[in-house]
Amino acid sequence: MIAPVYVKAAALAPQQLDAGTRLLFANYKGNYWHAQRSGEQNSRQDSAFLSLQGGFNLGLWQFRQQGNLAKVQGDSVHWHSLQRYLQRPLVGIGSELSVGELYSSGRLFPALAYNGIELASDERMLSDNQRGYAPVVQGVAQSNARVLISQNGREIYQTSVSAGTFVIDDLSPTSYNGDLEVTVEEADGSVKRFSLPFAALPQSLRMGHSSYNLALGRTRDSAANSLFADAIYQYGLRNNLSVGSGLRLAEGYGRLVVDTVYSNALGAFDLNLSHSRAHLPNDQQRSGWLAGLSYSRTFAKSNTRVAIAGYRYSTEGYRELPQVQAERAAARGRKPRQTQDLQQQRSRLEVNLNQSLGDYGEVFIAAVRKDWRGSATDDQQWQLGYRKTWGNGISLGLSLLRQYSGTVKDKSGREETVTSLSVSIPLGSSGKTRVHSGFQHSTSNGAQYDTELLGQFSEYSRYNLGSSHSEQQRRPVLNAKLQQDFAGVNWQLAGSRGQDYWQLSSDLQGAVTLHSGGLTFGPPLSDTFALVKAKGAKGAQIDGYPQSRIDRNGYALVPHLSPYRYNRIALKSKDNVVQEQQIAPYAGATVKLHFRKPHKPQQQNKKGNPT
């Protein structure tokens, strides 16, 4: 195993840290989608999507970019740049400096996309690595489908999924705020859409520790961009009490927030109070208050976990900066990028509860309710579920989902109720092959049944074979998927066949680096990783990383390292000769390690002499 040696809050001195070497790197995730339809919908659809995330380092200065290429049939190739920026760790003050196309931190204030500069404390220098948060997206597909995810009007993700329940847990943290809009396009051309709330959660600080964030720049991707500045400071007064305050200033706008996090035997409470003042079109002045209370607690005796329970309420005059910008744009006859920016939310209630039943499984409840002022109506969603896994590997899941989505203009809405049942049964003692069966019924789509066989040819090769049938489809849909993990890339091929259509898709995911020794391919990389050089050791394994083997050019990638901690890197040859090195990188460093050519241990004769 590769195990970093953790140290206490003092961390490591700058002279103990490695800034790494110069090389270019990029994580890539590509998707190709083809659908052929006959009958009344006689058509053909082709689309391609390539997500790129990478950069290069010059000493401690690190350039990073994130964007994607998209090609839809009948349209030209489009490049969408999400972020381009420079960053530099400042260990002397426990901080990181960033310049370029950034997102504000999302702490105390809603996150903004802006061009500018940020100086913020970096907790990774003091404790375990805490990386950006992104939610898990779950849904149900009726066939092999294409899933597109957008945030704040920008497409950030695309992939292919098989029929049945799907889970996407590898989203990049492009922003801490802004609901995710998920589109599921089935092989027959039908489309389903749903929204996933996405926001950062409050955090407590250790006693005596502080955190700050300073940002200055000009907002982007808004209807009326403007200069703005953020100043945030948080401090741990006691073990159970943290306080914080923030100030956001922009042209004709100001907001002050005070935050207190208190924990006791009843749980952890976060009380947040804000006041805003804004200058609106026609010389209107608006000011108001926002109050929020959130709660979390795990009750050990009853095995009950309240993941987050929160309530917030705002007065009529309260405004967020994006709302002010949208109102100013509307007064100039310009359409806001996001129509919800013109809506004024009055309150929001959110609850997530998990109750363990011991040997009898687990029950969970999730609910959210939002309402707006004026002509907007309520949005409500709640889910009740049960799951259980037995010792023999059999698992059962039940859930009931009900949601109501209101409209802004006429207060009409759409109600949806979804019930689902899923069972997974292992075949054989190894558990490598399983059968999944599921049933789902919704008020809009009726009933759907699906069955799938999941297995593997080897440790790196997996397959799925299945079929699904729904009330909307007169014939069953057949699905197949093959996944293969190579040394330098993860590949997936999927296809489906239904009435009057067939569909085929392919996905590729991995990383590539360009350095003085050439090109090296490997699994997806984190922001801090290592390039291992071991000439003459082709096939040698990086201990703990099955996909990291020395290639024919004598190189391999270690996909992630813990910054500001010693990391043990072990190279194991085909002859079981093990070499080790330790490295402590800066955050964002691309470290290069040299290993000598392994030599097979000499055998000795009975007299103890080498043979």
C-alpha positions in Angstrom: 0.0 0.0 0.0 1.0 3.6 -0.5 0.5 5.2 2.8 1.3 8.9 3.5 2.9 9.6 6.9 0.6 12.2 8.5 2.1 14.9 10.8 0.4 17.3 13.2 -0.8 20.8 12.6 2.8 22.2 12.3 3.0 20.2 9.0 6.4 20.3 7.1 8.9 23.1 6.7 9.1 24.6 3.2 12.6 23.1 2.7 11.1 19.6 3.2 8.6 20.1 0.4 9.1 19.3 -3.3 7.8 21.7 -5.9 8.1 19.1 -8.6 9.2 19.3 -12.2 8.0 20.9 -15.5 5.6 18.8 -17.5 2.3 19.2 -19.3 -0.7 17.0 -18.2 -4.3 16.6 -19.0 -7.2 14.5 -17.7 -9.6 13.6 -20.4 -13.1 12.1 -20.6 -14.5 11.5 -24.0 -17.9 10.3 -25.1 -19.3 9.4 -28.5 -23.0 8.8 -28.9 -24.9 7.4 -32.0 -28.6 6.7 -32.3 -30.4 5.4 -35.4 -34.2 5.7 -35.4 -36.7 4.4 -38.0 -40.5 4.6 -38.4 -42.2 7.9 -37.6 -39.0 9.3 -36.0 -36.8 8.3 -38.9 -33.6 10.1 -38.0 -29.9 9.7 -37.1 -28.1 11.4 -34.3 -24.4 11.7 -33.6 -22.6 13.7 -30.9 -19.2 13.8 -29.4 -18.0 15.3 -26.1 -14.4 15.7 -24.7 -13.7 17.1 -21.3 -10.2 18.3 -20.6 -8.7 19.4 -17.3 -5.0 19.9 -16.8 -2.1 22.4 -17.0 1.6 22.8 -16.3 3.9 24.1 -13.5 6.8 26.6 -13.6 8.3 26.3 -10.1 5.6 27.0 -7.6 3.4 28.8 -10.2 0.8 26.4 -11.5 -1.4 27.0 -14.5 -4.7 25.1 -14.7 -7.5 25.0 -17.2 -10.9 23.2 -17.5 -13.0 23.1 -20.6 -14.7 20.8 -23.1 -15.1 20.2 -26.8 -18.6 19.4 -28.1 -19.8 18.3 -31.5 -23.4 17.7 -32.4 -24.6 16.4 -35.8 -25.2 19.3 -38.2 -23.2 21.7 -36.0 -19.6 22.7 -35.8 -17.2 21.9 -33.1 -17.5 24.2 -30.1 -14.9 24.8 -27.3 -16.3 25.8 -23.9 -13.8 27.2 -21.5 -14.9 26.8 -17.9 -11.7 28.0 -16.0 -8.2 29.2 -16.7 -6.1 30.4 -13.8 -2.7 30.5 -12.1 -2.2 29.4 -8.5 0.7 29.4 -6.1 1.0 27.9 -2.6 2.3 30.3 0.1 3.4 28.0 2.9 4.9 30.8 4.9 1.4 32.2 5.6 -0.6 28.9 5.2 -2.4 30.2 2.1 -2.8 29.9 -1.7 -2.9 32.7 -4.2 -5.0 32.4 -7.4 -5.3 34.7 -10.4 -7.5 34.3 -13.5 -11.0 32.9 -14.2 -12.1 31.8 -10.7 -15.0 30.9 -8.6 -15.5 32.5 -5.2 -15.2 30.1 -2.3 -19.0 29.6 -1.6 -18.4 30.1 2.2 -20.9 32.4 3.8 -21.8 33.9 0.4 -23.2 32.2 -2.8 -20.4 31.4 -5.2 -19.7 33.7 -8.1 -17.8 33.2 -11.3 -15.4 36.0 -11.7 -12.1 37.2 -13.3 -9.7 38.4 -10.7 -7.5 37.4 -7.8 -8.0 35.4 -4.6 -5.9 34.9 -1.5 -7.2 32.2 0.9 -6.0 30.0 3.8 -5.3 26.4 2.8 -6.3 23.9 5.4 -4.4 21.1 3.7 -1.2 22.6 5.2 -2.6 21.9 8.6 -4.7 18.8 8.4 -5.8 16.0 6.1 -6.4 16.9 2.5 -9.9 18.4 2.1 -10.8 18.7 -1.5 -13.7 20.4 -3.3 -17.2 19.0 -2.9 -19.5 17.9 -5.7 -22.8 16.0 -5.2 -23.6 12.5 -6.4 -26.2 12.5 -9.2 -28.6 9.6 -9.2 -31.4 8.7 -11.7 -33.1 6.1 -13.7 -32.7 5.4 -17.4 -35.2 3.3 -19.5 -32.4 2.3 -22.0 -28.8 3.0 -22.7 -29.0 6.8 -22.4 -26.9 9.9 -22.6 -26.7 12.0 -19.5 -25.8 15.7 -19.7 -25.3 17.9 -16.6 -25.3 21.7 -16.6 -24.6 24.2 -13.9 -25.5 27.9 -14.2 -26.3 27.4 -17.8 -23.0 25.7 -18.8 -22.6 22.0 -19.7 -20.0 20.5 -17.4 -20.5 16.7 -17.9 -21.7 14.1 -20.4 -21.6 10.3 -20.2 -23.5 7.2 -21.2 -25.4 5.0 -18.8 -27.1 1.6 -18.9 -30.8 1.0 -18.4 -31.9 1.1 -14.7 -30.6 3.1 -11.8 -27.4 5.1 -12.5 -25.0 6.9 -10.2 -22.5 9.6 -11.2 -20.0 10.4 -8.5 -17.0 11.9 -10.4 -18.2 15.5 -11.1 -15.5 18.1 -10.9 -16.2 20.8 -8.3 -16.6 23.7 -10.8 -18.6 25.8 -8.3 -19.9 25.4 -4.7 -23.4 26.9 -5.5 -25.8 26.6 -8.4 -28.3 23.8 -8.8 -27.3 21.0 -11.3 -29.7 20.6 -14.2 -29.6 16.9 -15.3 -30.9 15.8 -18.8 -31.4 12.1 -19.6 -31.8 11.4 -23.3 -33.0 7.9 -24.1 -32.0 5.9 -27.1 -35.5 6.4 -28.6 -35.1 10.2 -28.4 -37.3 10.8 -25.4 -35.9 13.3 -22.8 -36.2 13.6 -19.1 -35.0 16.5 -17.0 -34.6 17.1 -13.3 -32.8 19.5 -10.9 -30.4 18.6 -8.1 -29.8 21.2 -5.3 -26.1 22.0 -4.9 -24.7 24.1 -2.1 -21.8 24.1 0.4 -22.4 23.1 4.0 -21.2 25.0 7.1 -18.0 23.8 8.8 -16.7 24.2 12.3 -13.1 25.2 13.1 -10.8 23.8 15.7 -10.2 25.9 18.8 -7.6 28.6 18.0 -7.6 28.0 14.2 -8.7 30.6 11.7 -9.7 30.7 8.1 -9.9 33.6 5.7 -10.7 34.4 2.1 -10.1 37.6 0.1 -11.4 38.0 -3.4 -11.4 40.9 -5.8 -12.4 41.0 -9.5 -15.2 41.4 -12.0 -18.1 38.9 -12.2 -18.6 36.9 -15.4 -21.4 34.8 -16.8 -24.0 37.2 -15.3 -26.5 39.4 -17.0 -24.8 42.6 -15.8 -21.2 42.0 -14.8 -19.7 44.3 -12.2 -16.7 44.8 -9.9 -17.0 43.1 -6.6 -14.9 42.2 -3.5 -15.3 39.6 -0.8 -13.7 39.5 2.7 -14.4 36.5 4.9 -12.9 35.5 8.3 -13.7 32.6 10.5 -12.3 31.6 13.9 -12.6 28.7 16.4 -13.2 30.4 19.7 -13.7 27.1 21.6 -14.0 23.4 20.9 -17.7 23.8 20.4 -18.0 27.4 19.1 -16.8 29.0 15.9 -17.7 32.4 14.6 -17.3 34.1 11.3 -18.2 37.2 9.4 -18.1 38.3 5.8 -18.5 41.4 3.7 -19.5 41.5 0.0 -19.3 44.8 -1.9 -20.1 45.6 -5.5 -21.3 48.5 -7.6 -24.4 49.7 -5.8 -24.6 46.7 -3.5 -23.4 45.5 -0.1 -24.1 42.5 2.1 -22.8 41.8 5.7 -23.1 38.3 7.2 -22.4 37.0 10.7 -22.2 33.3 11.2 -22.0 31.2 14.4 -21.5 27.4 14.7 -22.2 25.9 18.1 -22.2 22.2 19.1 -23.4 20.4 22.2 -25.0 17.2 23.3 -28.0 18.0 21.1 -26.0 18.4 18.0 -24.3 21.1 15.8 -26.2 24.3 15.1 -25.2 26.9 12.5 -27.0 30.3 12.8 -26.5 32.7 9.9 -27.7 36.3 9.8 -27.3 38.7 6.8 -28.3 42.2 5.8 -28.2 43.5 2.3 -28.6 46.9 0.7 -29.0 47.4 -3.1 -29.5 50.2 -5.5 -32.0 49.1 -8.2 -33.1 50.7 -11.5 -35.3 53.8 -11.3 -33.3 55.0 -8.2 -35.0 52.3 -6.0 -33.3 51.4 -2.8 -33.9 48.0 -1.2 -32.6 46.6 2.0 -33.6 43.4 3.9 -32.6 40.5 6.1 -31.8 36.8 5.7 -31.8 34.4 8.6 -30.8 30.8 8.4 -30.5 27.9 10.8 -29.0 24.5 10.0 -28.6 21.4 12.2 -26.7 18.1 12.1 -26.3 15.3 14.6 -25.6 11.5 14.8 -27.5 9.8 17.6 -25.2 6.9 18.5 -27.6 5.0 20.7 -30.3 4.9 18.1 -28.0 4.9 15.1 -29.9 8.0 13.7 -28.1 10.4 11.5 -29.4 13.9 10.7 -27.1 14.7 7.8 -28.5 18.3 7.4 -31.6 20.0 8.5 -31.8 23.6 7.5 -34.3 26.5 7.3 -33.8 30.0 5.9 -36.1 33.0 5.5 -35.6 36.3 3.9 -37.6 39.6 4.0 -39.0 41.2 0.9 -36.2 43.7 0.5 -33.3 41.2 0.7 -31.3 40.7 -2.4 -28.4 38.5 -3.5 -25.9 40.1 -5.9 -27.0 37.9 -8.9 -30.6 39.0 -8.3 -29.5 42.7 -8.4 -27.6 42.1 -11.6 -30.5 40.3 -13.2 -32.9 43.2 -12.3 -30.5 45.8 -13.7 -30.2 43.7 -16.9 -34.0 43.4 -17.3 -34.4 47.1 -16.9 -32.0 47.6 -19.8 -34.0 45.2 -21.9 -31.5 42.4 -21.7 -32.5 38.8 -20.8 -30.9 37.3 -17.7 -28.8 34.2 -18.2 -30.8 32.4 -15.5 -34.5 33.2 -15.2 -34.5 32.1 -11.5 -32.3 35.2 -10.8 -35.4 37.3 -11.2 -37.3 35.2 -8.7 -37.2 36.1 -5.0 -37.1 33.1 -2.7 -38.8 33.6 0.5 -37.9 30.4 2.4 -36.3 27.0 2.0 -36.6 24.0 4.3 -34.3 20.9 3.8 -34.1 17.7 5.8 -31.9 14.5 5.3 -32.4 11.7 7.9 -30.9 8.2 8.0 -32.1 5.6 10.6 -30.1 2.4 11.0 -32.2 -0.7 11.9 -29.2 -2.8 12.7 -29.4 -6.3 11.1 -32.7 -5.2 9.5 -31.3 -2.6 7.2 -31.6 1.2 7.0 -34.4 3.8 6.4 -33.8 7.2 4.9 -35.9 10.3 4.4 -35.0 13.3 2.3 -37.2 16.4 1.8 -36.9 19.9 0.4 -39.4 22.7 0.1 -38.8 26.1 -1.6 -41.3 29.0 -2.1 -41.0 32.4 -3.8 -42.7 35.7 -3.5 -44.9 37.2 -6.2 -46.4 34.9 -8.8 -44.1 31.9 -8.2 -45.4 28.8 -6.4 -43.8 26.1 -4.3 -41.3 23.4 -5.2 -41.6 20.4 -3.0 -39.8 17.1 -3.1 -39.6 14.3 -0.5 -38.3 10.7 -0.7 -38.7 7.8 1.7 -36.6 4.7 1.2 -35.3 1.4 2.7 -32.2 -0.6 1.9 -30.8 -3.8 3.2 -27.8 -6.1 2.4 -27.6 -9.6 3.8 -24.4 -11.5 4.7 -24.7 -13.6 1.5 -24.5 -10.5 -0.7 -28.2 -10.2 -1.5 -29.4 -6.6 -1.4 -32.8 -5.0 -1.5 -33.9 -1.4 -2.0 -37.3 0.3 -1.8 -38.1 4.0 -2.3 -41.0 6.3 -2.7 -40.4 9.7 -4.3 -43.0 12.5 -4.6 -42.4 15.9 -6.1 -44.3 19.0 -7.0 -42.8 21.6 -9.4 -44.7 24.9 -9.6 -44.5 27.5 -12.3 -43.9 31.2 -12.1 -46.7 32.6 -14.3 -50.0 30.9 -13.6 -49.3 28.9 -10.5 -50.0 25.6 -12.3 -47.6 22.8 -11.6 -46.8 19.2 -12.2 -47.0 16.4 -9.6 -45.0 13.2 -9.9 -44.9 10.1 -7.8 -42.3 7.4 -8.3 -42.1 4.1 -6.6 -39.2 1.7 -7.1 -38.0 -1.8 -6.0 -34.6 -3.3 -6.7 -33.0 -6.6 -5.9 -29.4 -7.7 -6.4 -28.4 -11.4 -6.1 -24.8 -12.7 -6.4 -24.2 -15.8 -8.5 -21.5 -18.2 -7.2 -19.4 -18.0 -4.1 -17.0 -15.3 -5.5 -19.7 -12.7 -5.9 -18.1 -11.5 -9.1 -21.3 -12.1 -11.1 -24.6 -10.6 -10.0 -28.1 -10.3 -11.3 -30.0 -7.0 -10.7 -33.7 -6.8 -11.1 -35.8 -3.6 -10.7 -39.3 -2.3 -11.0 -40.3 1.4 -11.2 -43.7 3.1 -11.5 -44.2 6.8 -12.1 -47.4 8.7 -12.7 -46.0 10.1 -16.0 -44.3 7.1 -17.5 -46.1 4.2 -16.0 -44.3 0.9 -15.1 -40.8 -0.1 -16.1 -39.1 -3.5 -15.5 -35.4 -4.2 -16.0 -33.1 -7.1 -15.4 -29.3 -7.0 -15.8 -26.5 -9.5 -15.5 -23.2 -8.1 -14.3 -19.9 -10.0 -14.4 -16.2 -9.8 -15.2 -13.8 -11.6 -17.5 -10.9 -10.5 -15.3 -9.9 -7.9 -12.7 -9.8 -5.3 -15.4 -12.6 -6.4 -17.7 -16.3 -6.2 -16.9 -19.6 -6.7 -18.7 -23.3 -5.9 -18.4 -26.1 -7.7 -20.3 -29.7 -6.7 -19.7 -33.2 -6.0 -20.9 -35.9 -3.6 -19.9 -39.6 -3.2 -20.7 -42.0 -0.4 -20.0 -45.6 0.5 -20.6 -44.5 3.1 -23.2 -42.5 0.5 -25.2 -44.3 -2.4 -26.9 -41.1 -4.5 -27.1 -38.3 -5.1 -24.7 -35.1 -3.1 -25.0 -31.9 -5.1 -25.0 -28.8 -3.6 -23.5 -25.1 -4.5 -23.4 -22.0 -2.9 -22.0 -18.3 -3.8 -21.9 -15.7 -2.0 -19.7 -12.0 -2.5 -20.0 -9.3 -0.9 -17.8 -6.0 -0.7 -19.7 -2.7 0.6 -18.2 -3.3 4.1 -19.6 -7.0 4.4 -20.2 -10.4 3.2 -19.1 -12.7 2.3 -22.0 -16.4 1.5 -22.2 -18.6 0.4 -25.1 -22.3 0.2 -24.8 -25.3 -0.5 -27.1 -29.0 -1.0 -27.0 -31.7 -2.2 -29.4 -35.4 -1.4 -29.1 -38.4 -1.0 -31.2 -37.6 1.2 -34.3 -34.2 2.2 -33.0 -30.7 1.1 -32.1 -28.0 3.0 -30.2 -24.2 2.8 -29.7 -21.9 4.8 -27.4 -18.3 4.7 -26.4 -16.4 6.4 -23.4 -12.7 6.9 -22.8 -11.2 8.2 -19.6 -7.6 8.7 -18.5 -4.7 11.1 -18.4 -1.6 11.9 -20.5 1.6 13.8 -19.6 4.2 15.3 -21.9 7.7 15.5 -20.4 11.4 15.3 -21.4 11.1 11.5 -21.8 8.1 11.7 -24.1 4.4 10.9 -23.6 3.1 8.8 -20.6 -0.5 7.6 -20.3 -2.2 6.6 -17.1 -5.4 6.7 -15.0 -7.1 10.1 -14.2 -4.8 12.4 -12.1 -5.5 14.5 -9.1 -4.0 18.0 -8.9 -0.9 16.5 -7.1 0.7 13.5 -8.6 4.1 11.8 -9.5 5.9 10.7 -12.6 8.1 7.6 -11.9 11.1 6.9 -14.1 12.6 3.4 -14.0 14.5 2.6 -17.2 14.8 -1.1 -17.9 11.9 -2.0 -15.5 9.1 -2.5 -18.0 6.0 -4.1 -16.3 7.1 -3.2 -12.8 4.1 -2.3 -10.6 3.6 0.8 -8.5 2.4 -0.7 -5.2 -1.2 0.1 -4.5 -2.1 1.3 -8.0 -3.2 -1.6 -10.3 -3.2 0.6 -13.4 0.2 2.1 -12.8 2.9 0.0 -14.4 6.2 1.0 -16.0 5.7 1.3 -19.7 8.1 0.4 -22.5 9.7 3.9 -22.3 10.4 3.4 -18.6 7.8 5.6 -17.1 4.6 5.3 -15.0 2.1 7.7 -13.3 1.2 7.7 -9.6 -2.3 9.4 -10.0 -2.5 11.1 -6.6 -0.3 12.2 -3.7 -1.3 13.8 -0.4 0.2 17.4 -0.4 2.3 18.6 2.6 2.6 15.0 3.8 5.2 12.3 3.2 4.0 9.8 0.7 5.6 6.3 0.3 6.1 5.2 -3.3 7.1 1.6 -3.8 8.1 0.0 -7.1 7.8 -3.8 -7.3 9.5 -5.5 -10.2 8.4 -8.8 -11.8 11.1 -10.5 -9.8 9.5 -9.1 -6.6 12.4 -6.7 -6.0 10.9 -3.7 -4.1 12.4 -0.2 -4.1 10.9 2.6 -2.0 11.1 6.4 -1.9 9.3 9.1 0.2 8.2 12.4 -1.1 6.4 15.4 0.4 5.0 17.6 -2.4 3.4 21.0 -2.4 -0.2 21.1 -3.3 -0.4 21.1 -7.1 3.1 19.7 -7.6 4.0 17.3 -10.4 6.8 15.3 -8.8 9.3 13.2 -10.8 11.0 10.2 -9.0 13.9 8.2 -10.4 14.3 4.5 -9.6 17.3 2.4 -10.6 16.9 -0.7 -12.8 16.0 -3.5 -10.4 18.4 -6.5 -10.2 17.3 -10.0 -9.4 18.8 -11.3 -6.1 21.6 -13.7 -6.7 21.1 -17.2 -5.6 23.8 -18.9 -3.4 25.1 -22.5 -3.4 25.4 -24.6 -0.4 28.7 -23.0 0.5 27.1 -19.6 0.5 28.8 -18.4 -2.7 26.9 -16.7 -5.5 26.0 -19.0 -8.4 
